[in-house]
Amino acid sequence: MKSSKNSQRGNLFRAILAVGITLVTAYFMLLVIRNFNGTLAKEEARKSSQSVVAHQ
């Protein structure tokens, strides 16, 4: 009886841990993607502003 209760708690803990790791990983990936998109947008803005200056 006691061992089955402990294994259930262990499985629950493992499931919570897995969900937490998944959420943290997804959050970090979101941050990385956002930073990457931000730098791309800055590069595009810099290129467009340079082309505008060049056209003048």
N, C-alpha and C positions, 0 to 999 in steps of 0.2 A: 504494500500500500504506500509506504513512505517513498520507495524508490520511484514508483510511477509518478508520484506528485513532483518529485525533484526533476525527473526527465521532462515533464510537461512544462515546468518553470524554465528549464534550460532551453526547450524549444521556443518558448515565448520570448525569452531573452535573445535567442539567436535571431528570431524573426524581427524583433524590434531593432536589433543591431543591423541587420541586413537592410531594413527600410531606412534607418538613419544614414548608413553608408551611401545608399542609393541617392537619398536626398542631398547629402553633402556633395557627392560627385556631380549630380545634375546642377547644383547651385554653382559649383566651380566652373563647370563647362559653360553655363550661362554667362558668368562673369568674363570668361576668356573670349567667348563669342562676341559679347558686347564690346569688350576692349578692342578686339580685332576689327569689328565693324566701325568702331569709332575712329581708329587709325586709318581705315580705308576711306571713310568719309572725309577726314582731314586731308588725306592725300588728294582726293578728288577735288576738294575745295581749293587746295593750293594750286593744282594743275589748272583749274578753270580760271582762277584769279590771275595766274601767270599768262594764260592765253589771252585774257582780256587786256592785260597790260601790253602784251606783245602786239595785239591788233591795233591798239592806239598808237 
